[in-house]
Amino acid sequence: MREAIVIPPERTAETARHRFVSPGLAFQFLLSRLTRIGCLLVAAVGVAVLCGWIFDIPQLTRLLPGLAFMKINTACSLLAASMALWILHTREPRSPWFPVARCLAALLVALGGLTLSEHLIGWDLGIDQHIAPSLQPSAHASHLGRVSPASSFILTFIGLALFTLKARRSYLAASTHWLVVPPLLVSVLAVLGYAYGADSLYAIRPYTSMAAHTAASFFVLSLCVLAADSAHGFARVATSDTAGGLVSRRLLPTIPIMIFLLGWVRVKGQAFGLYDSQFGSALMVLMSIIFCVIAVAWTAVTLHRVDHTRKLAEAEVLSLNARLELRVQERTHELSQVSSQLRLVNGALELLSQQDGLTGLANRRFFDSYLGDQIAVAHRYGRSLALVLFDVDLFKAYNDHYGHQAGDECLKRVAAALRSCCRRTADMAARYGGEEFALILPETGLSEALQIAEAARNAVVQMQIAHAKSSTAPYVSISGGIAALLYNGNRSAEQLVMAADQCLYRAKRLGRNRNVAEPVALEQAMA
């Protein structure tokens, strides 16, 4: 049986993060690593130079015989600068180590500024005599003296840049990238002087020239300060996933390096006698143009591809949005149709719940509800209300003789006759139950209700539906009982129905095929 391999969640998350990292974020990781490597290299140079002075190893203080050596003050400053930059880059702003880094930056500013003032004003503060005095014998005091003007200038600005690096106020943090530009340019100028053999680029006067490894260390340190804070300045643009970030990542690291190499090749070729200065200048310009054109074209093709992909994605998004909107409209139209059909079905269901399935009149349930509502309206506004209960005479005998289908047809025709007698909108004919029917007549007095009941009875008689088993007449007839709620009456629906039912019972006892109104109500109506 094979064992299951369980991958820790943090390992899975780390793998996914590295697999789907963006180009800008990958460049940010690269800058962070290069910054740490640069800090270690500069610190190693400072420690090596100090060891060279301590153990008297000239190869460490100067790279080659005849070149300038690095001062002890400069070596200590490089070590302090690399330590401050390491702390500022690897620690959080609220770390207790941040004040230590700020203090080191302040010391760099003080050392560089005071030494620069000594060169400009002619002071002799004796700063070089206070740093490792045991390593500075009087015989070589002139060689081991103060830091060169270019180095003191660079130390001052690098100290200021480190002092503002990752400051809490954004405008101070952004100023770091401007403060480091002057030392970067000066150090590049010195590096170019050593690379091209131009003494005037790194030597001002005797014993004030900048050593080769000093210039290289300042150059690396300036680049590390630029790359240390990716939230502000140029590093923010370079680590972004925008067109500007792509251009800066492609062109800025490559073009200066290639132009530097082409210039170095041109100088060395002329030194070996391969061509004269005019041909070398033309060749360098040509090669620089070719390389710049290739770099720009390569970047332009990449940007074009990225922009084309973006436009395709935008077009696809617009198409998806259009399809989605069309789909939403279709769904909305479908829902509107379904809602309309649902309203029709609900209306039909409501109508079916109120109608009698056989006759189409109101059923008993709707009759009870409507009668209660109309009595409440009559009580509230002091109106009259009449109720007529009808019964088909000897309908059981009709059913037994003619059959149930004929009986159903008879009830339908009687219902149609009763419906035809409803003259007002509020009048309602209902099937009360079996062969019993009812008329609800709002705002109708007893005498008018009696007229309507007689009209209904005559309408049924005029249809002359044959009834061979009737003892009243040779055709189908109806009997009715009439009860009324007068203007100031306080009857309930049950009382009104009971009064109409009693009148219907008297009409049957008197021989059927007639209408009987309640006598009390009649007397009140006459009064």
C-alpha positions in Angstrom: 0.0 0.0 0.0 1.4 3.4 -1.1 1.8 6.0 1.6 0.2 9.4 1.0 2.5 12.4 0.8 1.2 15.3 2.8 2.5 18.8 1.7 2.5 21.4 4.5 0.1 24.4 3.7 2.9 26.9 4.0 5.0 25.0 1.5 2.1 24.9 -0.9 1.5 28.6 -0.5 5.2 29.4 -1.1 5.2 27.2 -4.2 2.1 29.0 -5.6 3.6 32.4 -4.8 6.8 31.7 -6.7 4.9 30.1 -9.6 2.5 33.0 -10.2 4.8 35.9 -9.4 4.6 39.0 -11.6 7.6 40.4 -13.5 7.6 43.5 -11.3 7.5 41.5 -8.1 10.3 39.2 -9.4 12.4 42.3 -10.2 11.7 43.6 -6.7 13.0 40.3 -5.2 16.1 40.6 -7.4 16.7 44.1 -6.3 16.4 43.0 -2.6 19.0 40.3 -3.1 21.4 42.5 -5.0 21.1 45.2 -2.3 22.1 42.6 0.4 24.9 41.3 -1.8 26.1 44.9 -2.4 26.1 45.7 1.3 28.2 42.6 2.0 30.7 43.5 -0.8 31.1 47.0 0.5 31.5 45.9 4.0 34.1 43.3 2.9 36.1 46.0 1.1 36.1 48.1 4.2 37.2 45.3 6.4 39.9 44.2 3.9 41.3 47.7 3.8 41.3 48.0 7.5 43.1 44.6 7.7 45.6 45.9 5.1 46.4 48.9 7.3 46.6 46.9 10.5 48.7 44.1 9.1 50.6 46.3 6.7 49.4 44.6 3.5 49.7 47.2 0.7 47.8 45.0 -1.8 44.7 45.5 0.3 45.0 49.3 0.7 45.7 49.9 -3.0 44.8 47.4 -5.8 48.0 47.9 -7.9 51.3 49.7 -7.3 51.1 53.3 -8.4 47.4 53.7 -7.7 45.9 55.7 -4.9 45.1 53.9 -1.7 42.0 53.9 0.4 42.2 56.0 3.6 41.3 54.5 7.0 38.5 57.1 7.4 37.0 56.0 4.0 37.2 52.3 5.0 35.5 53.0 8.3 32.9 55.1 6.6 32.1 52.3 4.0 31.8 49.8 6.8 29.4 52.1 8.7 27.4 52.9 5.5 27.0 49.2 4.6 25.9 48.4 8.2 23.3 51.3 8.2 22.0 50.3 4.7 21.7 46.6 5.8 19.7 47.6 8.9 17.4 50.0 6.9 16.8 47.4 4.2 16.2 44.3 6.2 14.4 45.7 9.3 10.9 47.1 9.7 10.6 50.9 10.3 9.6 50.4 13.9 12.5 48.1 14.7 14.8 49.3 17.6 17.7 49.0 15.1 16.5 51.9 13.0 17.8 54.5 15.4 21.2 52.8 15.2 21.2 53.1 11.4 20.1 56.8 11.7 23.0 57.5 14.1 25.5 55.9 11.7 24.0 58.0 8.8 24.5 61.1 11.0 28.1 60.2 11.6 28.7 59.8 7.9 27.2 63.3 7.3 29.3 64.8 10.0 32.5 63.1 8.8 31.9 64.0 5.1 30.7 67.5 5.8 33.6 68.4 8.2 36.2 66.9 5.9 34.7 68.7 2.9 34.8 72.0 4.8 38.5 71.4 5.6 39.2 71.1 1.8 37.1 74.2 0.9 38.0 76.6 3.7 41.4 75.3 4.6 40.6 74.3 8.2 42.7 71.6 10.0 40.3 69.9 12.4 42.5 66.8 12.7 39.7 64.4 12.0 42.1 61.9 10.4 44.3 61.9 13.5 41.4 60.8 15.8 40.6 57.7 13.8 43.1 54.9 14.4 46.0 57.2 15.4 48.2 54.2 16.0 48.1 53.3 12.3 49.1 56.8 11.2 52.8 57.3 11.7 54.1 60.8 11.3 56.4 59.7 8.5 53.4 58.8 6.3 51.0 61.3 7.7 50.6 63.0 4.4 49.6 59.8 2.7 47.3 58.7 5.5 45.7 62.1 5.9 42.2 63.3 5.3 39.7 61.9 2.9 39.8 63.2 -0.6 37.3 66.0 -1.6 35.3 63.7 -3.9 35.1 61.0 -1.2 34.0 63.5 1.4 31.4 64.9 -1.0 30.1 61.4 -1.6 30.0 60.5 2.1 28.0 63.6 2.9 25.3 62.9 0.3 25.2 59.1 1.0 24.8 59.9 4.7 21.9 62.3 4.0 20.3 59.6 1.7 20.6 57.0 4.4 19.2 59.4 7.0 16.0 59.9 4.8 15.7 56.3 3.5 12.3 54.8 4.5 11.3 57.9 6.5 7.8 58.0 7.8 7.0 61.1 5.8 6.7 60.2 2.2 8.3 63.4 0.8 11.4 62.7 2.9 11.5 59.0 1.8 11.2 60.1 -1.9 14.1 62.6 -1.5 16.5 59.7 -0.9 16.6 58.9 -4.6 17.5 62.5 -5.4 20.2 62.7 -2.7 22.0 59.6 -4.0 22.2 60.9 -7.6 25.3 63.2 -7.0 27.4 60.5 -5.3 26.4 58.1 -8.0 27.6 60.4 -10.8 30.8 61.3 -9.0 31.6 57.6 -8.4 30.8 56.7 -12.0 33.1 59.5 -13.2 35.9 58.0 -11.1 35.3 54.5 -12.3 35.3 55.7 -15.9 38.6 57.4 -15.2 40.2 54.2 -14.0 38.7 52.1 -16.8 39.8 54.5 -19.5 43.1 55.6 -17.9 42.0 59.2 -17.5 43.8 60.5 -14.4 41.9 63.8 -14.4 38.6 62.0 -13.8 39.7 60.7 -10.4 42.7 62.8 -9.3 42.4 66.5 -8.4 45.8 67.1 -6.9 48.5 64.9 -5.3 47.2 62.7 -2.4 43.6 63.7 -3.0 42.7 61.2 -5.6 40.0 58.5 -5.1 41.2 54.9 -5.0 39.9 52.5 -7.5 38.2 50.2 -5.0 36.9 53.4 -3.2 35.2 54.5 -6.4 33.8 51.0 -7.1 32.5 50.7 -3.5 30.8 54.1 -3.6 29.2 53.2 -7.0 27.9 49.9 -5.6 26.7 51.6 -2.4 24.8 54.3 -4.3 23.1 51.7 -6.5 22.1 49.7 -3.3 20.6 52.9 -1.8 18.5 53.4 -5.0 17.3 49.8 -4.9 16.7 49.6 -1.1 13.2 51.2 -1.0 10.8 50.0 -3.7 7.9 52.0 -2.4 9.3 55.4 -3.5 11.2 57.0 -6.4 12.7 55.2 -9.3 12.6 51.8 -7.7 8.8 52.1 -7.4 8.5 52.5 -11.2 11.1 49.8 -11.9 9.2 47.2 -9.8 5.8 48.0 -11.2 4.0 45.9 -13.9 3.5 48.9 -16.2 5.0 50.0 -19.5 7.4 52.3 -17.6 8.5 49.5 -15.4 9.2 47.3 -18.4 11.2 50.0 -20.1 13.2 50.7 -17.0 14.0 47.0 -16.4 15.0 46.4 -20.0 16.9 49.6 -21.0 18.4 51.3 -17.9 20.5 48.3 -16.7 21.7 47.3 -20.2 22.4 50.5 -22.2 24.8 52.1 -19.7 26.7 48.8 -19.3 27.0 48.2 -23.0 28.1 51.8 -23.7 30.7 51.5 -20.9 32.0 48.3 -22.5 32.0 49.7 -26.0 34.0 52.7 -24.7 36.5 50.5 -22.9 36.9 48.4 -26.1 37.5 51.5 -28.1 40.2 52.8 -25.7 41.9 49.4 -25.5 41.8 49.0 -29.3 43.4 52.4 -29.8 46.0 51.6 -27.1 47.0 48.4 -29.0 47.3 50.4 -32.3 44.4 48.8 -34.1 43.0 52.1 -35.2 43.4 55.8 -34.6 41.3 58.1 -32.4 39.0 59.3 -35.3 38.2 55.8 -36.4 37.8 54.6 -32.9 35.3 57.4 -32.1 33.3 56.6 -35.3 33.4 52.9 -34.5 32.1 53.5 -30.9 29.4 55.8 -32.1 28.3 53.2 -34.7 28.3 50.4 -32.2 26.4 52.5 -29.7 23.8 53.4 -32.3 23.4 49.8 -33.3 23.1 48.6 -29.7 20.6 51.4 -28.8 18.5 50.7 -31.8 18.4 47.0 -31.0 17.5 47.6 -27.4 14.8 50.1 -28.2 13.4 47.9 -31.0 13.4 44.9 -28.7 11.6 46.9 -26.0 9.2 48.3 -28.5 8.3 44.9 -29.8 7.7 43.7 -26.3 5.6 46.7 -25.5 3.6 46.2 -28.7 3.0 42.6 -27.8 1.9 43.5 -24.3 -0.3 46.3 -25.6 -1.8 44.1 -28.3 -2.6 41.4 -25.7 -4.1 44.1 -23.4 -6.3 45.3 -26.3 -7.4 41.8 -27.1 -8.2 41.3 -23.4 -10.2 44.5 -23.3 -12.1 43.6 -26.5 -12.8 40.2 -25.0 -14.0 41.8 -21.8 -16.2 44.2 -23.7 -17.6 41.3 -25.7 -18.3 39.3 -22.6 -19.9 42.4 -21.0 -22.1 42.8 -24.1 -23.1 39.2 -24.1 -23.7 39.3 -20.4 -25.9 42.4 -20.8 -27.8 40.8 -23.7 -28.2 37.7 -21.6 -29.5 39.8 -18.7 -31.9 41.6 -21.0 -33.2 38.2 -22.3 -33.5 36.9 -18.8 -35.3 40.1 -17.7 -37.7 39.8 -20.7 -38.2 36.1 -19.8 -38.8 37.0 -16.2 -41.3 39.7 -17.3 -43.2 37.2 -19.4 -43.2 34.6 -16.7 -44.3 37.3 -14.2 -47.1 38.3 -16.6 -48.1 34.7 -17.0 -47.9 34.2 -13.3 -50.2 37.2 -12.7 -52.7 35.7 -15.2 -52.5 32.3 -13.6 -52.9 33.9 -10.2 -55.9 35.9 -11.4 -57.3 32.7 -13.0 -56.7 30.8 -9.8 -58.3 33.6 -7.7 -61.3 33.6 -10.1 -61.6 29.8 -9.9 -61.4 30.0 -6.1 -64.3 32.4 -6.1 -66.5 30.8 -8.8 -68.7 27.7 -8.8 -67.3 25.2 -11.2 -70.7 24.2 -12.7 -72.6 27.4 -13.0 -69.9 30.1 -13.1 -71.5 32.1 -10.3 -69.8 33.0 -7.1 -69.3 30.0 -4.8 -70.3 29.7 -1.2 -67.0 30.7 0.1 -66.9 34.0 -1.9 -70.6 34.5 -1.0 -69.9 34.5 2.7 -66.9 36.8 2.3 -68.7 39.3 0.1 -71.9 39.3 2.2 -69.8 40.1 5.3 -68.0 42.9 3.5 -71.2 44.5 2.2 -72.9 44.3 5.7 -69.9 46.0 7.2 -70.1 48.8 4.5 -73.9 49.1 5.2 -73.3 49.5 8.9 -70.6 52.0 8.5 -72.3 54.3 6.0 -76.0 53.6 7.1 -77.0 52.0 3.8 -79.5 49.3 3.0 -78.8 45.7 1.9 -81.1 43.0 0.5 -80.6 39.3 0.4 -82.6 36.8 -1.7 -82.3 33.1 -1.3 -83.7 30.9 -4.2 -84.4 27.2 -4.4 -85.3 25.2 -7.5 -88.7 23.7 -6.9 -88.7 19.8 -6.6 -85.2 19.6 -8.1 -84.6 16.1 -6.6 -87.5 14.7 -8.6 -86.2 16.5 -11.7 -82.8 14.8 -11.2 -84.3 11.4 -10.6 -86.5 11.6 -13.7 -84.2 13.3 -16.2 -80.8 12.3 -14.9 -77.8 14.2 -13.4 -76.6 15.6 -16.7 -79.9 17.1 -17.4 -80.0 18.4 -13.8 -76.6 20.1 -14.2 -77.8 21.7 -17.5 -80.9 22.9 -15.7 -78.8 24.5 -12.9 -76.7 26.3 -15.5 -79.7 27.8 -17.2 -81.2 28.9 -13.9 -77.9 30.5 -12.9 -77.8 32.4 -16.2 -81.3 33.7 -15.6 -80.3 34.9 -12.1 -77.1 36.5 -13.4 -79.2 38.5 -15.9 -81.1 40.1 -13.1 -78.0 41.7 -11.5 -78.4 45.3 -12.7 -75.7 47.1 -10.7 -72.0 46.5 -10.5 -72.2 45.6 -6.8 -75.0 43.1 -7.3 -73.8 39.5 -7.1 -75.5 36.1 -7.9 -74.1 33.1 -6.1 -74.7 29.4 -5.9 -75.5 28.9 -2.2 -75.4 25.1 -2.3 -76.9 22.2 -4.3 -80.0 23.7 -6.0 -80.0 26.8 -3.9 -79.0 30.2 -5.2 -78.6 33.7 -3.7 -78.7 37.3 -4.8 -76.8 40.0 -2.8 -78.2 43.5 -3.6 -76.3 46.4 -1.9 -78.1 49.7 -1.5 -81.4 48.0 -2.3 -84.6 48.3 -0.3 -87.1 45.6 0.3 -89.6 46.6 -2.3 -86.9 46.9 -5.0 -85.4 43.6 -3.9 -88.9 42.0 -4.3 -89.1 43.4 -7.9 -85.7 41.9 -8.7 -86.7 38.6 -7.2 -89.9 38.5 -9.2 -87.9 39.3 -12.4 -85.6 36.4 -11.7 -88.5 34.0 -11.0 -90.2 35.1 -14.3 -86.9 34.7 -16.2 -86.7 31.1 -15.1 -90.4 30.5 -15.9 -90.0 32.0 -19.4 -87.3 29.5 -20.2 -90.0 26.8 -19.8 -87.7 23.9 -18.9 -89.9 20.9 -18.9 -90.5 19.3 -15.4 -92.9 16.3 -15.7 -92.6 15.5 -12.0 -93.4 18.9 -10.7 -96.7 19.4 -8.8 -96.5 23.1 -9.1 -96.2 23.6 -12.8 -95.2 21.6 -15.9 -91.9 23.5 -16.1 -89.0 24.3 -13.8 -89.7 27.1 -11.3 -88.0 28.7 -8.4 -89.1 30.0 -5.0 -87.4 32.9 -3.1 -87.1 34.3 0.4 -86.2 38.0 0.8 -84.7 39.7 3.8 -83.3 43.2 4.1 -81.0 45.2 6.3 -82.5 48.7 6.4 -80.7 52.0 6.9 -80.3 51.9 10.6 -80.3 48.1 11.0 -77.7 46.2 13.0 -78.2 42.7 11.7 -75.3 40.4 11.2 -74.7 38.2 8.1 -76.0 35.1 10.0 -79.1 36.8 11.1 -79.8 38.1 7.5 -79.3 34.7 6.0 -81.5 33.1 8.7 -84.3 35.6 7.9 -84.1 35.0 4.2 -84.1 31.3 4.7 -87.3 31.5 6.8 -89.0 33.5 4.1 -87.9 30.8 1.6 -89.4 28.1 3.8 -92.8 30.0 3.9 -92.7 30.4 0.1 -92.4 26.6 -0.2 -95.2 26.0 2.2 -97.5 28.4 0.3 -97.1 26.3 -2.9 -93.7 27.2 -4.4 -93.1 29.3 -7.5 -93.3 32.5 -5.6 -91.3 35.0 -3.5 -91.9 35.8 0.1 -90.4 38.8 1.9 -90.1 39.0 5.7 -93.2 40.9 7.1 -91.3 42.8 9.8 -88.9 44.3 7.3 -91.9 45.0 5.1 -93.7 46.9 7.8 -90.6 48.9 8.6 -90.2 49.7 4.9 -93.8 50.8 4.7 -93.4 52.9 7.8 
